[in-house]
Amino acid sequence: MSKEKYDYLIVGSGLYGATFAQQANAAGKSVLVIDKRPHIGGNVYTERVEGINVHKYGAHIFHTNDKAVWDYVNHFATFNRFTNSPVANYKGELYSLPFNMYTFNRMWGVTTPEEAAAKIDEQRKAAGIAHPENLEEQAISLVGTDIYEKLVKGYTEKQWGRDCKDLPAFIIKRLPVRFTFDNNYFNALYQGIPIGGYTKMVQRMLDGIEVCLNVDYLAQKQALDALAETIVYTGPIDVYFDYRFGSLEYRSVRFETEVLDQPNYQGNAAVNYTDRETPWTRIIEHKWFEFGKDEQGNDLPKTAVSREYSSEWKPGDEPYYPVNDEKNIALYAEYKKLADGEKNVIFGGRLAEYKYYDMDQVISAALDMSKKVL
């Protein structure tokens, strides 16, 4: 470490930490970034395998309606025109996601928006759900029984490890239903993948900033805290306070990734397996995020695929999705009170705020915080 004292110690080099570090550095502050992992980038880290940028911690597709955030990330990367158009595989039947006219035609043989809307409305009325009390009732009240049974139920139960009747209705506030032939899953003005991968983008964000990897902050907290005036902590908030009130719950994801000696495995970046019997939730074929080509535009002869398995989080697993039910929201509120009382510590990001964040929201939150404190 080049200094005895820094203005900011950033714990975690994911998007929140990297954004805050970049802004602090640009404001002339001295910054040290540390990370427990052997690499930068947090969960957006991409690893080069056979010329393919493999999304090591799951698919990350950048999308936003926030022009300020879009302009910001474009300082550090050139984004391609990738559009997220996943496919659903239900026992060998293939459907478009989001639910659109291709989906409805495959499901019912209808060809007009009027016919599709009538079919959904008919099923909603037949279900007779006035006030949805669980996820199953909420989904049926939005899309009817056929779409729910084939394209929502099995996938959701695998993802959350619970029967849909036992999940709260608020998990599904809305479902992507479109009476058009638009296959774009995200209704976002700006969308794409950074050419060369996310790791390259984060490297540029951290250019000129001191970074130390393989450093466990909480294992040597006192010594590390002494290095800086202010700490920006992006790790799990309950771990920071040594689980004083108990563990916050998460869903975790396990990945099985393999390189195949063939140019094309499934013809799409993401295929969701929506039946209950298939053990994985989806298969990602990473090369299609960059159209099957390397940075020079050459076709890649091999492919890399990742099967995703959802599981209950336990200590030692990577925490992915906060379980934002009433119990965990109340528990987080207790930790938040402790965090608000910590002097010279900023808690930010998905784990520190126990909040599901899209990438643009993480960056926006970090930009807002840096404006407030710098």
C-alpha positions as CSV (number, residue, x, y, z in Angstrom):
1,M,0.0,0.0,0.0
2,S,1.5,3.3,-1.1
3,K,0.1,5.5,1.7
4,E,-0.3,5.4,5.5
5,K,-3.7,7.1,5.2
6,Y,-6.4,7.3,2.5
7,D,-9.4,9.4,2.2
8,Y,-11.5,6.4,1.3
9,L,-11.2,2.7,1.8
10,I,-13.7,0.9,-0.6
11,V,-14.6,-2.6,0.5
12,G,-15.6,-4.4,-2.6
13,S,-14.8,-3.8,-6.3
14,G,-18.3,-4.5,-7.7
15,L,-20.2,-1.8,-9.5
16,Y,-21.1,0.2,-6.4
17,G,-17.5,0.2,-5.1
18,A,-15.9,0.8,-8.5
19,T,-18.3,3.7,-9.3
20,F,-17.7,5.4,-5.9
21,A,-14.0,4.8,-6.2
22,Q,-13.9,6.3,-9.7
23,Q,-15.8,9.4,-8.6
24,A,-13.7,9.9,-5.5
25,N,-10.5,9.5,-7.5
26,A,-11.8,12.0,-10.1
27,A,-12.5,14.5,-7.2
28,G,-8.8,14.3,-6.1
29,K,-9.4,12.0,-3.1
30,S,-6.9,9.2,-2.2
31,V,-8.6,5.8,-2.6
32,L,-7.8,2.3,-1.7
33,V,-10.1,-0.5,-3.0
34,I,-9.9,-4.0,-1.4
35,D,-11.7,-7.2,-2.4
36,K,-12.0,-10.6,-0.8
37,R,-12.0,-12.2,-4.2
38,P,-9.0,-12.7,-6.4
39,H,-10.5,-10.5,-9.1
40,I,-12.2,-7.1,-9.5
41,G,-15.8,-6.6,-10.7
42,G,-17.9,-8.4,-8.1
43,N,-20.7,-10.4,-9.7
44,V,-20.3,-8.7,-13.1
45,Y,-16.8,-10.3,-13.5
46,T,-16.3,-11.9,-16.9
47,E,-13.6,-14.4,-17.5
48,R,-12.0,-15.0,-20.9
49,V,-12.3,-18.7,-21.9
50,E,-11.4,-19.8,-25.4
51,G,-11.9,-16.2,-26.5
52,I,-15.4,-16.1,-25.0
53,N,-16.2,-13.6,-22.2
54,V,-17.9,-16.0,-19.7
55,H,-20.2,-14.3,-17.1
56,K,-18.8,-16.2,-14.2
57,Y,-21.6,-15.2,-11.7
58,G,-24.5,-15.4,-14.1
59,A,-25.8,-13.4,-17.0
60,H,-25.5,-9.6,-16.7
61,I,-27.3,-7.6,-19.4
62,F,-27.0,-3.9,-19.0
63,H,-30.3,-2.0,-19.6
64,T,-31.5,1.4,-18.4
65,N,-33.8,4.3,-19.1
66,D,-31.4,6.6,-17.1
67,K,-29.5,8.6,-19.7
68,A,-27.0,9.9,-17.0
69,V,-26.1,6.3,-16.1
70,W,-25.9,5.3,-19.7
71,D,-23.6,8.2,-20.5
72,Y,-21.5,7.4,-17.5
73,V,-20.9,3.7,-18.4
74,N,-20.1,4.7,-21.9
75,H,-17.0,6.5,-20.7
76,F,-15.5,3.2,-19.8
77,A,-16.9,0.8,-22.4
78,T,-18.3,0.5,-25.9
79,F,-21.6,-1.3,-25.7
80,N,-22.8,-3.6,-28.5
81,R,-26.5,-3.8,-29.6
82,F,-27.3,-7.0,-27.7
83,T,-31.1,-7.3,-27.0
84,N,-32.3,-9.7,-24.4
85,S,-34.7,-12.2,-26.0
86,P,-34.8,-15.3,-23.9
87,V,-36.6,-18.5,-24.9
88,A,-38.6,-20.7,-22.6
89,N,-38.4,-24.4,-22.9
90,Y,-41.3,-26.3,-21.4
91,K,-40.8,-30.0,-21.9
92,G,-39.4,-29.5,-25.4
93,E,-42.0,-26.8,-26.4
94,L,-40.3,-23.5,-27.1
95,Y,-41.9,-20.1,-26.3
96,S,-40.9,-16.5,-26.5
97,L,-40.1,-14.5,-23.4
98,P,-41.5,-11.9,-22.8
99,F,-45.0,-13.3,-23.2
100,N,-45.9,-11.8,-26.6
101,M,-47.8,-12.7,-29.8
102,Y,-45.3,-15.5,-30.7
103,T,-46.0,-17.0,-27.2
104,F,-49.8,-16.7,-27.6
105,N,-49.7,-18.2,-31.1
106,R,-47.6,-21.2,-29.8
107,M,-49.9,-21.6,-26.8
108,W,-53.3,-21.3,-28.3
109,G,-53.0,-20.8,-32.1
110,V,-54.3,-17.3,-31.9
111,T,-53.1,-14.8,-34.5
112,T,-54.4,-11.4,-33.4
113,P,-53.9,-9.3,-30.3
114,E,-57.7,-9.3,-29.8
115,E,-57.9,-13.1,-29.7
116,A,-54.9,-13.3,-27.3
117,A,-56.3,-10.7,-24.9
118,A,-59.7,-12.5,-25.0
119,K,-58.1,-15.8,-24.1
120,I,-56.2,-14.4,-21.2
121,D,-59.3,-12.5,-20.0
122,E,-61.4,-15.6,-20.2
123,Q,-58.9,-17.6,-18.0
124,R,-58.6,-14.7,-15.5
125,K,-62.4,-14.6,-15.1
126,A,-62.7,-18.4,-14.8
127,A,-60.2,-18.3,-12.0
128,G,-62.3,-15.7,-10.1
129,I,-59.4,-14.2,-8.1
130,A,-60.4,-10.8,-6.9
131,H,-57.7,-10.3,-4.2
132,P,-54.6,-12.4,-4.9
133,E,-53.2,-13.8,-1.6
134,N,-50.1,-15.6,-2.9
135,L,-47.9,-15.7,-6.0
136,E,-49.9,-18.4,-7.8
137,E,-53.1,-16.3,-7.5
138,Q,-51.2,-13.1,-8.5
139,A,-49.7,-14.7,-11.6
140,I,-53.0,-16.3,-12.7
141,S,-54.8,-12.9,-12.2
142,L,-52.2,-11.4,-14.6
143,V,-51.7,-14.0,-17.3
144,G,-54.3,-16.7,-16.9
145,T,-53.8,-20.4,-16.1
146,D,-52.1,-21.8,-19.2
147,I,-49.2,-19.4,-19.2
148,Y,-48.9,-19.7,-15.4
149,E,-48.8,-23.5,-15.5
150,K,-46.3,-23.8,-18.4
151,L,-44.1,-20.7,-18.1
152,V,-44.3,-19.4,-14.6
153,K,-45.0,-22.1,-12.0
154,G,-42.1,-24.5,-12.4
155,Y,-39.4,-21.9,-13.0
156,T,-40.5,-19.8,-10.0
157,E,-40.7,-22.8,-7.7
158,K,-37.2,-23.9,-8.7
159,Q,-35.9,-20.3,-8.3
160,W,-37.3,-19.8,-4.8
161,G,-37.4,-23.4,-3.6
162,R,-41.0,-23.1,-2.4
163,D,-44.5,-23.9,-3.8
164,C,-46.0,-20.8,-5.5
165,K,-48.9,-21.0,-3.1
166,D,-46.4,-20.4,-0.3
167,L,-44.8,-17.3,-1.9
168,P,-46.1,-13.8,-1.3
169,A,-48.0,-12.1,-4.1
170,F,-45.8,-9.1,-4.1
171,I,-42.9,-11.0,-5.6
172,I,-44.6,-10.7,-9.0
173,K,-45.8,-7.1,-9.3
174,R,-46.1,-7.5,-13.0
175,L,-45.3,-9.9,-15.8
176,P,-44.0,-8.9,-19.3
177,V,-47.2,-9.4,-21.4
178,R,-47.2,-7.7,-24.8
179,F,-49.8,-8.0,-27.6
180,T,-47.1,-7.4,-30.2
181,F,-44.3,-9.5,-31.8
182,D,-41.6,-7.6,-29.9
183,N,-39.1,-10.1,-28.4
184,N,-37.2,-7.5,-26.4
185,Y,-37.5,-8.6,-22.8
186,F,-36.5,-5.3,-21.3
187,N,-38.5,-2.2,-22.0
188,A,-35.4,0.0,-21.7
189,L,-34.2,2.8,-23.9
190,Y,-30.6,1.7,-23.7
191,Q,-29.3,-1.9,-23.7
192,G,-26.2,-3.9,-24.5
193,I,-23.1,-5.7,-23.4
194,P,-19.7,-4.0,-23.0
195,I,-17.5,-5.2,-25.9
196,G,-14.6,-7.1,-24.3
197,G,-16.6,-8.0,-21.2
198,Y,-17.5,-6.3,-17.9
199,T,-14.0,-6.9,-16.4
200,K,-12.5,-4.7,-19.0
201,M,-15.0,-2.0,-18.2
202,V,-14.4,-2.1,-14.4
203,Q,-10.6,-2.1,-15.0
204,R,-11.1,1.2,-16.8
205,M,-13.2,2.6,-14.0
206,L,-10.4,1.7,-11.5
207,D,-7.6,3.1,-13.7
208,G,-5.1,4.9,-11.5
209,I,-6.7,3.6,-8.3
210,E,-4.8,1.4,-5.9
211,V,-6.5,-2.1,-5.7
212,C,-5.6,-5.0,-3.3
213,L,-7.2,-8.4,-3.9
214,N,-7.6,-11.4,-1.7
215,V,-8.1,-9.1,1.3
216,D,-10.7,-10.1,3.9
217,Y,-11.8,-6.8,5.4
218,L,-13.7,-8.2,8.4
219,A,-10.8,-10.5,9.3
220,Q,-8.5,-7.5,9.8
221,K,-11.1,-4.7,10.2
222,Q,-9.3,-2.7,12.9
223,A,-6.0,-2.5,11.0
224,L,-7.8,-1.6,7.7
225,D,-10.1,0.9,9.3
226,A,-7.0,2.8,10.5
227,L,-5.9,3.3,6.9
228,A,-8.8,5.6,5.9
229,E,-10.9,8.5,7.0
230,T,-14.1,6.9,5.6
231,I,-15.0,3.3,4.8
232,V,-17.4,2.5,1.9
233,Y,-18.7,-1.0,2.7
234,T,-20.4,-3.1,0.0
235,G,-20.5,-6.5,1.7
236,P,-23.4,-8.2,3.6
237,I,-24.7,-5.9,6.3
238,D,-25.5,-8.8,8.7
239,V,-21.9,-10.1,8.4
240,Y,-20.5,-6.6,9.2
241,F,-22.4,-6.7,12.5
242,D,-21.4,-10.4,13.1
243,Y,-25.0,-11.6,12.7
244,R,-26.0,-9.8,15.9
245,F,-29.8,-10.2,15.1
246,G,-29.4,-13.4,13.1
247,S,-28.8,-14.1,9.3
248,L,-30.6,-12.4,6.5
249,E,-31.9,-14.9,4.0
250,Y,-30.9,-15.1,0.4
251,R,-31.3,-17.4,-2.6
252,S,-28.0,-18.6,-4.0
253,V,-27.1,-19.9,-7.5
254,R,-24.7,-22.6,-8.5
255,F,-23.2,-22.7,-12.0
256,E,-22.0,-25.7,-14.0
257,T,-19.9,-24.3,-16.9
258,E,-18.4,-26.3,-19.7
259,V,-16.6,-25.5,-22.9
260,L,-17.9,-27.5,-25.9
261,D,-16.0,-28.2,-29.1
262,Q,-18.9,-27.0,-31.3
263,P,-19.8,-23.6,-32.6
264,N,-23.4,-23.5,-31.4
265,Y,-25.2,-25.3,-28.6
266,Q,-28.7,-23.7,-28.3
267,G,-28.7,-20.8,-30.7
268,N,-29.6,-18.2,-28.0
269,A,-27.9,-16.5,-25.1
270,A,-30.5,-17.6,-22.6
271,V,-33.0,-20.5,-22.5
272,N,-35.2,-20.8,-19.4
273,Y,-36.4,-24.3,-18.5
274,T,-39.8,-23.7,-17.0
275,D,-40.9,-27.3,-16.1
276,R,-40.4,-28.5,-12.6
277,E,-38.6,-31.7,-13.5
278,T,-35.5,-30.1,-15.2
279,P,-33.2,-29.4,-12.3
280,W,-31.6,-26.3,-13.7
281,T,-33.5,-23.0,-14.1
282,R,-31.7,-21.9,-17.3
283,I,-28.8,-22.5,-19.6
284,I,-26.6,-19.5,-20.7
285,E,-24.6,-19.7,-23.9
286,H,-22.1,-16.9,-23.3
287,K,-20.8,-16.3,-26.8
288,W,-24.2,-15.0,-28.0
289,F,-23.9,-12.0,-25.7
290,E,-21.3,-10.8,-28.3
291,F,-22.9,-12.5,-31.3
292,G,-20.5,-15.4,-31.4
293,K,-17.5,-13.3,-32.3
294,D,-14.3,-12.1,-30.7
295,E,-13.3,-8.4,-30.4
296,Q,-11.8,-8.6,-33.9
297,G,-15.0,-9.8,-35.4
298,N,-13.9,-13.4,-36.0
299,D,-16.3,-16.3,-35.5
300,L,-15.5,-18.3,-32.4
301,P,-15.1,-22.1,-33.1
302,K,-16.1,-23.3,-29.6
303,T,-18.8,-22.4,-27.2
304,A,-19.2,-22.2,-23.4
305,V,-22.5,-22.9,-21.6
306,S,-23.5,-22.6,-17.9
307,R,-26.4,-24.4,-16.3
308,E,-27.8,-22.5,-13.3
309,Y,-29.2,-24.2,-10.2
310,S,-31.0,-22.2,-7.6
311,S,-30.6,-23.1,-4.0
312,E,-31.1,-21.9,-0.4
313,W,-28.2,-19.8,0.8
314,K,-26.1,-21.1,3.6
315,P,-22.8,-19.7,5.0
316,G,-20.0,-20.2,2.5
317,D,-22.4,-19.8,-0.5
318,E,-22.6,-16.6,-2.6
319,P,-25.6,-14.6,-1.6
320,Y,-27.5,-13.6,-4.7
321,Y,-31.2,-12.7,-4.3
322,P,-32.5,-11.1,-1.0
323,V,-35.6,-12.8,0.3
324,N,-37.6,-9.7,0.8
325,D,-40.4,-11.1,2.9
326,E,-41.8,-9.5,6.0
327,K,-39.5,-11.3,8.4
328,N,-36.3,-10.4,6.5
329,I,-37.4,-6.8,5.8
330,A,-38.0,-6.4,9.6
331,L,-34.6,-7.9,10.3
332,Y,-32.8,-5.7,7.8
333,A,-34.5,-2.6,9.5
334,E,-32.7,-3.6,12.7
335,Y,-29.4,-3.8,11.0
336,K,-30.1,-0.5,9.2
337,K,-30.4,1.2,12.6
338,L,-27.0,-0.1,13.6
339,A,-25.5,1.0,10.2
340,D,-27.0,4.5,10.6
341,G,-25.1,4.7,13.9
342,E,-21.7,3.8,12.4
343,K,-19.4,6.8,12.1
344,N,-17.5,7.3,8.9
345,V,-19.0,4.2,7.3
346,I,-21.1,4.3,4.1
347,F,-23.1,1.2,3.4
348,G,-24.0,0.8,-0.3
349,G,-25.0,-1.8,-2.9
350,R,-27.0,-5.0,-3.1
351,L,-25.6,-6.8,0.0
352,A,-25.1,-3.8,2.3
353,E,-28.6,-2.5,1.6
354,Y,-30.2,-5.9,1.4
355,K,-31.9,-4.9,-1.8
356,Y,-32.3,-6.3,-5.3
357,Y,-30.6,-3.9,-7.6
358,D,-30.3,-3.9,-11.4
359,M,-26.9,-2.8,-12.6
360,D,-28.0,0.7,-13.6
361,Q,-29.6,1.2,-10.2
362,V,-26.4,0.2,-8.3
363,I,-24.4,2.7,-10.4
364,S,-27.1,5.5,-9.9
365,A,-27.1,4.9,-6.1
366,A,-23.3,5.1,-6.0
367,L,-23.3,8.3,-8.1
368,D,-25.9,9.9,-5.9
369,M,-23.9,8.9,-2.7
370,S,-20.7,10.2,-4.2
371,K,-22.3,13.6,-5.1
372,K,-23.7,13.8,-1.5
373,V,-20.4,13.2,0.3
374,L,-17.6,14.3,-2.0
